[in-house]
Amino acid sequence: MSGSSRSGLGRAVNAFEETAIAVILGLMTLVTFANVVLRYGFNETLIWGLEVTLILFAWLVIFGVSYCVKITAHLGVDALVNVVPSRPRRMLAVLSGLICCAYAFLMLKGAWDYWAPFAALQPTEGRWFPLGFAEGVRDRAFYVTDQVPMLGIFRWLEPTINYGESYEKLPRVIPYAILPVGAALLLFRFVQATVDVVRGRRESLIVSHEAEDAVADAARANREE
């Protein structure tokens, strides 16, 4: 575990990501299992089951993007990097990390700008960097999901962003919230990984060839048997 992962913030983010991934997997399994039992056992179906599963799967993928940065599970092409000496290799890894941080920052801006109107908030001004908040952007707080029923725990959104009008279906602000959250987690993970490369705690941001070597060794062992 890296030093940054041992910090208070790192432990909190780790716990949040791992708990969220476990809960999402559990909910997806539960909803899908219930739908199958209802369909084949009682000729019924959860009309909202497919949409909920799609939403949960999207959340799982976005959480997985940042989590894979943490565990160095993303694939990459490092054929050129591996032929250079150790010091330049680290410099290239740091440069890659900085580029990834800039990319994640732009993703965070874009994610906020897309999600904000659904929360009756304002997107940022500026094409590449936030230069303040725009004014007069029409909110989309009244947009709802197709089939997912409104949950009681989110009724506080009605007076907050929907002018007191009740929601019959779950507002899209809830499932779309994963966009800024996921982008923020990705930026945090890239910053964390870049700091670890600078401090010598990790060599790169992508999976190394050790996994490929292990697969090749296993294949060789099978052939010998």
C-alpha positions, 0 to 999 in steps of 0.5 A: 500500500502506498504512503498516500493510501495510508493517510487519513484521506486515502483510507477514507477514499479507499473505504468509500470506493470499496464499499460502494463497489461491493454494495453496487455488485450486491444490489445488481445481483439482488435485483437481477435475481428477483427479476428472474424469479418473478418472471419465471416463477410468477409470470411477473416482472419488476418494471423498473428492474432493467433500468436500475440494473443499467444505472448500477452497472454504469456506477460500477464502471465509473467507480472501477475506473478510479479504483483501477488507477489505485491498484495499477490495473489499467492497460497501456503500451510501454514498449518504448518506455521500457527500453529507456534507463530508469531515471528517464523512465520515471520522468516519463511516468511523471509526465504521463501522470501530469497529463492524466491529471489534466485530463481528469480535471477537464473531465471533472469540469465537463461532468459538473457542467453536465450534472449541475442543471439537473441539480438546479445549479449553474455550470461553469464558464470557460471552455477549458478551465472554470472561470466562474459560474454561468448565469441564466442556464435553464435547470433540468431538475424536473427530468426524471428516470423512465421507470424507477419509482421515487424513493422516500429518502429523496423527497427532500429534493422536491422543495430544494430543487423542484419548487415543491412539486412532487416527483413520481419517478426518481429524478435524474440528478440522483443517477447522474451524480456519479459523473462529478463524483467519479471524475473527482475520484479519478482526479484524486487517484491520478494525483495520488499515483503521480505523487507515488511515482515521484516518491519512488513508491510505484513505477508507472500508472499502468499494469506492468509486464509481470502479469504477462510474464506470469501468464507466459510461465503458466502456459509454458508449465502447462505445455511441459506437463 
